[in-house]
């Protein structure tokens, strides 16, 4: 199949979606702003903005730019990603329940496509998509009240929606509860995504998007944070033995469900599907496409702990593998490591009668 180049994609699709979301009047009505105005700190993965310490709602301004750029998918392999903030996943957004969020969305001048955003944290038509149809070189804006605490996916919802998501247009927004989250020592941002290239896994060069593979749900790559090895080597997550860890884990999809597991750890708490209730002592948690989970655990002992999608062929053949490197003193009361490696006597065959 020839590359599905953005210049030849029918603009009618974008226009049709805009018309579908159209409402009779522009948003002249305004949500009354909270007393304090704050410009949100946005972070690139795997980092997370600092926990919020304020006790009252604020007027929070989020300024996010959409960027189309070639980036590494694997060694020798590049891909034209469509991004929020220049990374996959997009910038992490952290607000508080009750905040009034003024959302400014820019589409960089050299983009080939129109984009928008659907934030699953938004109560309103299209999750903001109808208000943010954004042409290249333009900025759109809407305002919403953060009504429900939780961890939410956001993604582009411009037609063809699946293609925009498959090219990397997703991220996470956290709406903290009024009382905040329990303190931990480290927080990390990890999102799984499935990618569909015309070339086979590892085939070098700039790889075009394959619509056929995407429709058939046969991904070439399944990765954490946008590329093979994104959380390995010098990019591994790091912690010290004894520290408590919270991972904000999302699944951009567009198609696959993630079976998220950290080899050698048990999750003390899992806030399933990013909600307010948690399950305790969990080994593996399912994260649907377009969904999330918060997982918490204590790094009791040092070692390299492997993040995987436990649909395990994806891990070892498509790229969904990351490392949490924990340093510190060994604790043999919890884990000894190998204690011996010896031959054991072979059983003698029974005497035949």
N, C-alpha and C positions, 0 to 999 in steps of 0.2 A: 504493500500500500504506500502511496505517496504521502509525504509529510503533510499533516493537517495544519497548514501555516495560518497564523492568526489573520494575515491580510485577506485571505480568501474565505474566511468564515462569514457567513451571511449576517450582516448587521440587522436584518429583519428579526432574528432571534432575540437580540437584545431589546429591540424596540417592542417586540411582542410581549416580553416579560415586563417591561416598564408599563405597558398599557394594562397588563393583567393586574398589576399592583396599583394602578392609578386610583386616586381618590378625588372627590369633587373639588376640594379646595387645597391650596398650599397650607403648610403648617404655620398659620399666622398665630394660632393659639400657642401660648408659652406656658411651660411649667414654671411655677414660681421658684426661683433659685434658693438654695440653702444659704445660710449666713456667710460661710467661709468658702472662698474659691481656691481650688487646688488644681495644679496641673499634674496629671497622673504621671508617675514614673513607670515607663515601659521597659521591659527587659527582654533580651534575646535568650533563647534556650541554650543551656539548661538552667539559667539563672532565673530567680524569682524576685520581684520587688519585696522590700522589707515589710513585715507585718504592720498593719495599721494600728496605731496607738490612740487615735482620737476616739472620743466617746460619743460624739454627736455627728449627724449627717453633714455632708458638705456638698458644695457645687464642684464637681470634678470635671475638668476638661481633658478629654482624650484626643490626642492628635496622632493619627495613624496614616501612613503613606503606603500605597500599593505599588509594588515594584516588580517588573518582569526582568529576569536576569538569568544568564547561564551560570550554573554552579555544578560542583562535583556531586555525582551520584555514587561513584565507586572509583577505584584507581583506574585512571585512563578513560573514565566515562563521565560525560557531562550531560546536562539536561536543562532545558529552558523552563525554569520554575517561575510560577506566578505567586507572588508572596504578599503578605502583610508585614511591612517593616523590613523587608529584605532578607528574611530568614524563614526556614520551614522547621517547625511550625512558626506562626507569626508571633509578634510581641505578646508577652504575658501582661494582662491587664488585671489590676487589683483594686476593687472598690469595696464599699460597705453597704449593708442593707440600709435603705433610706436615703442613700446618696442620690442627688440629681446629677445625671451624667450627660454632659454636653459633648457629643461625639462628632468630631471633624474628620472626614475621610477624604484623603487626597489620592489622585491617580496620576502618577508621574508622567511628565510630558512625553517621554519616549516610549510609553506603553503602546501596544498595538490594539489592546482590547479595552472595552468598558468593563467596569467591575462594580460590585456593591458589597454589602455585608449583612448577614443574618446572624445576630447574636442570640443564642438560645436563652440568654439571661433577660431578654427584652420581652415585656408584655406589650404587644402592639403589632400591627399588621406587618407580616413578613419578617418580624424580628429586627426591623430596621431596613430591610431590603428595599421596600418601596420608596423609602426616603433617601436612599443613597445610590441611585443609579448615577454613576460617576464616569464621565467621559475622560479620555486622556487629557492631562493638563487642567483638569477641573477639581474643585473641592465641593463636597456636599456636607450638610450638617443636619442633625436631628438631636433631640433631647429625650431622655427617658428616665423614669424613676426605677431604681434598683429595688424591687419589691420582695424578691425571694432569695435568701441566701443559698449558696451552693457553688459548685464548680461546673462551668458551662463551656461547651464548644462554641466557637464562632466560625463562620465560613462564608465564602462568596456564594451568592445565589443567582448569579447572572447566567442566562442560558448560553450554551448547554451546561447546566449546573454540575453534572458529574465531571465534565472535563475541567472546569475551574477548580473543583476540589482535588481531582486527580493530579493536577499540576502544582499542588501544594498550598492552596488558599484556605488555610484553617489555623486555628490557635485556640487558646483558653482564656476565659475571663473568670476570675474568682470574685464572688460577692460574699464577703465575710459576714457572719452573723453579728448582731449588735454587740455581743459580748466578746467578739473576736474568737480566734482559734486557740486551742491550748498551745503553749510555747513548746518549741522543739529546737534542737541545735542546728539542724540543716534542713533546707527545703530545696527541692529540685523540680524541674519542669521537663517532662518527657511525653512525647506524642508519637504514636505509631501511625504509619500511613502505608498504603499500597500504591505502587507505581507501575505503569504499563508502557513499555517501550517496544518499538518495532524490532530492535535487536535483542538477541538473547542476553541472559545475565552475563555481565562482564564484557560484552562486546564493546570495543573501544570507540571513542568519538562522541560527537554530539548526537544523542539519541532522540528521534521523534516520538511523540505520543502515539500509541496504537489504540484507536477507537474500538477495533474488533476485540482486542484482548480485554479492554475495559468492560465492554458489553458482556463478554463471556465470563468475566470475573476470573481471569487467569493472569495474575500479576507477575511481572518480571522481577520486581523487587518488593520486599516487605521490610521496612526499616524503621528505626527510631530516629526522630529529629532530622529527617530529610535525607539521610545518606547512609550507606554502609560505613561502619567504623565511626559514626558521629559521636559515640560514647565509648570509644576504646583508645588505648594508647595515651597520648598526651591529653586527649579529650575525655578520659574516664572521669566519672564522678568520684569525689574523694571525701572521706570522713575519717574520724578517729574512733577507735574502740571505746565504747561507753556512750557515744553520742546517740541522740534520738534523731530520727530522720522522717521527714514527710515528703512523699513524692506526689505531685499533681500530675496524674497520668491521663492522657486523652487518646482518643482514636479518631483521627480525621477520616479514615476510610479511604476511598469512598465506598468500598464494598465489604471488606472482611471484618469479622469480629475477632478481637484480641483475647487470648488467654494469658494474661499477664502474670509472670512469676519471677521471683528473684531466687536463684539457686543458692541454697544454703541459709536462707532466711525464712522466717514465718512472720506474716503481717500481724502485728498486735491488734491493729484496727484497720478495717476497710470501710470507707464511706462509699457504699455501693452506688453506682451511677451518679456520683457527685452530689448526693443528697445529704440530708442532715442526720440520718440514722446510720449506725455502723455495726458491722459484724466483727467478732473477735476471733483471733487465732485462725487465720485464713492462709491457705497455701497458694492458691491460684484464684484470680478473680477475672470474670468476664467483663469486657468493656466493649459495648456495641459501637458500630460505626456511628459517628455523630454523638458519642457519649464520653463519659469520663469516670474516674474514681480517684479518691484520695486514699493513699496507703501510708500507714505509719508503723515503724518498728524501731527497735534499738539495735545498734551494731555492737553486739556483745563481744565479739572476738575479731581479730584481724584476719584479712584474707581478701581475695578477689571474688566478689559476689556477682554472678552473671544475670543480667536482665534478659529475659527471653519472652517471646510469644511461644507458649507451650504447645501450640500446633507446630511441632518441633522441626519439621522439614523446612518451615519458613525461616527458622533461626539459622540453621546450618547450610542452607542452600539459597536463601533469598535475602538474608542480611539483618534480621531482627535480633541483634545481639548487642548488648552494652555491658559495661563493667562498672561496678561500684568498688573502688579500691579503699579498703579500710586498713589503717595503720595503727599499731599500738602493741602493748604487751600481750603475749599469749595468756590464755586462761584455760589450763588443762582440766579444770573442774567442769568446764562447759564442753570443750572440744580439745582432744589431745593431738590430732593429726595421726599419721600412721605410727603404730607402735612396733610392729614387726612385719617382715616379709620372709617367710620360711617355707620350705617344702614340708608337706605332711606325708606320712607313710602311706603308700598305696595299699589298699586292702588286698589280702591274699585271696585268690579264688577259692571258693568252697570245694572241698574234696568231693569228687564224683564217686558214687557208689554203683 
